[in-house]
Every structure is written in C-alpha cells, then in structure tokens.
Amino acid sequence: MIIDLRSDTVTKPTPEMLEAIMQAEVGDDVYKEDPTVNALEEQIARMFGMDQALFFPSGSMANQAAIKLHTQPGEQLIADKYAHVYNYEGGGVSFNSGVSCKLIDGHRGMITAADVVSSINPPDFYHSPLSSLVCIENTTNKGGGACYDFKDIIAIREICDTHNLGYHLDGARIWNALVARSEKAKQYGEVFDTISVCLSKGLGAPMGSVLIGNSKLMEKALRVRKILGGGMRQIGYMAAAGLYAINNNIERLKKDHIRAKEIGTVLEKLNFVTQVEPIDTNIIIFKIDQDENDFIKRMASEDIHFYGMGQGKLRFVTHLDYTEEMHTYLLEKLQSL
Ligand SMILES: *Cc1c(COP(=O)(O)O)cnc(C)c1O
C-alpha cells in the first residue's frame, strides 16, 4: 500500500468515471460541436449563475486567459504573495499578458479590502503601472487550504467597483471552500467577473479546468484560449470525466477535510512537531524540529509520500484516492514515531 499525500492531483479515474468517459458523445470542440463539452460548460455556468463557461486543459491556462481578458500590457494585477498565478504559472502573467504583480503580504494566502486599497496605484499618476485587476484564491494553495470569510470577498468587490478593477477568482479548490463553509456556487457567481475552477484536483478527473464569466468577456476568452494553444477537438471524453466529477465527487470532499483534521490532531501530539497550521480543508502544513529531508526519506521508506515546501514546512494533502485503510495506517505510523 503506497500512501501518496503529495497532492490532490495524484488521483486516478475510478471505474465509474472511466465508464462515463467510454460512453461520452463527442464532436469537434474547436467548432463548438462537442455535445459533452457543451453540456459541461452549460452545467457549470448554470451552477455559478453566470452567462458562459469555457473548458480549458489546465487551471494555469484558465487563469492566464482570465488575466489576459482583464488587463493590457504594462498594467498591474493585485494578489497575495502566495498566489498561484504569481508563483506557479511559470511567470505567465508577464509572458502572456505583459503585466506585473503587486504582491500583498496577506494571511495564509488571503488578502483584505484594506490591503487592496493600499495596493492600488493612483490612476492619474502615470509613472506607476495602472492597477487593473485583483486576483484572489479560494481555497488558498500555498496558504494551506485556507478559506475566506465570504464577507471579506464581498468587501474586496466593493473596492473593485469603486476603483474600476476586474475581480478574478482562482477557484482551483473552490469545491473545498463550498463544502467546508456550506456556501453556494451562485454566491460566487454574483460577486466575481471571472472564476476558474478545477476538475482534476479534489474532484478526481484526469484533466481540465473551466473558466466562467459574463458573455462579453467570455466571447473574447474563446479567442484567447485559441491563442494560448488550448483549442481541443474531441475533448468530450475528458469533459465526461469532469461532468462525472462535479455530479458525484463534491460532497465527498467533506471526508478529505475530516481526515485532514484527524491527521492534524495526531501531529499536534508528536514531540518533534513544532507547529501545525490551522486546517480548514484538505491541506495540512506543519513544521518539525529535525531535518525535513531526512524525515521525508524516512517516511518514504515506509511508503508514505509527501512534499516539503521549503522554510521548514511539510505538507500533506488528502484526496479521493486516500482511503480509510490508508488513513488508519498513517495515523498509527505517525503515533509510533
Ligand atoms: C492547481 C492550481 C491551479 C492550476 O493548476 P494546473 O496544474 O495548471 O491545472 C491554479 N490555482 C491554484 C490555486 C491551484 O492550486
């Protein structure tokens, strides 16, 4: 038994998901003729109460397209210093959109309306880049799966309205936030200009993200996706996996969250663990008083795999393929250390 807690992206399609893939009706999606892709896009747009949705091969491409829709070269977006769009998309914001990032030193990857206000460059001061977009993440990745209070999300919207800024949600793990906070997708659709959601993280599809927004922006999104090389043909097979995932695998994220909390409780009692960050969803970040790489190697020899994040931080991520049997084994192993 190999326990892989490196990421919630390591899941493999279940027999039921594979069956949904096999049964999919497909067509050429570049001509918008793939019925399964169209069904996925319609269902997700409806779910969030927004006009239109567009299927992307990856979350990075969906975010990059959104940034392109909201900005012009030379402008600046505002995000937390931990933001995926800044740290983990290969510098795409400058490569694809020619924009820079104003980074906020937020809390667990989350920012506030006051942070945003103090990061906006005065629009008439032409020496500094024009602020044009705010990107937030929910849940946060590098911030350890933290979820926003919805009222903080609304407060940032008000600042965006006042200062004429676009507002994009990197919702790669929005499903975890919806389940953890008992929120509705529609709440998010009412607040943001664009939202990217991921089907291959907690939900277990092999690939795919969806960008959602109003029709005026989304008509341009089709062109931007083409330019980025994201036009796909009979991709309904993968959309079928995505549909299966959103129809079957959202509520079960609760299990991942419960197990994450249980792991946290055990970690807190271990004498070599010096800190466990708060656990809101399925990500557990902790620090130890010994060499992390030695610890990672020692655990790997017991078939337990996870990553270090630098700065002495270690991370476990629970997911669909992390079973009750694995959970029991892991907790026992940790307690025996
Ligand atoms: C995983 C992730 C993405 C996109 O990832 P891809 O690997 O490109 O699909 C975007 N934002 C956040 C916060 C993520 O965790």
PDBQT file of the ligand as one rigid body, heavy atoms in Angstrom, charges set to zero:
ROOT
HETATM    1  C1  LIG A 401      -3.519  23.684  -9.136  1.00  0.00    +0.000 C 
HETATM    2  C2  LIG A 401      -3.866  25.109  -9.104  1.00  0.00    +0.000 A 
HETATM    3  C3  LIG A 401      -4.052  25.839 -10.287  1.00  0.00    +0.000 A 
HETATM    4  C4  LIG A 401      -3.909  25.290 -11.692  1.00  0.00    +0.000 C 
HETATM    5  O1  LIG A 401      -3.189  24.229 -11.876  1.00  0.00    +0.000 OA
HETATM    6  P1  LIG A 401      -2.904  23.396 -13.185  1.00  0.00    +0.000 P 
HETATM    7  O2  LIG A 401      -1.926  22.435 -12.678  1.00  0.00    +0.000 OA
HETATM    8  O3  LIG A 401      -2.400  24.312 -14.207  1.00  0.00    +0.000 OA
HETATM    9  O4  LIG A 401      -4.195  22.765 -13.596  1.00  0.00    +0.000 OA
HETATM   10  C5  LIG A 401      -4.392  27.162 -10.181  1.00  0.00    +0.000 A 
HETATM   11  N1  LIG A 401      -4.552  27.731  -8.983  1.00  0.00    +0.000 NA
HETATM   12  C6  LIG A 401      -4.412  27.069  -7.831  1.00  0.00    +0.000 A 
HETATM   13  C7  LIG A 401      -4.636  27.779  -6.549  1.00  0.00    +0.000 C 
HETATM   14  C8  LIG A 401      -4.053  25.740  -7.845  1.00  0.00    +0.000 A 
HETATM   15  O5  LIG A 401      -3.909  25.088  -6.694  1.00  0.00    +0.000 OA
ENDROOT
TORSDOF 0
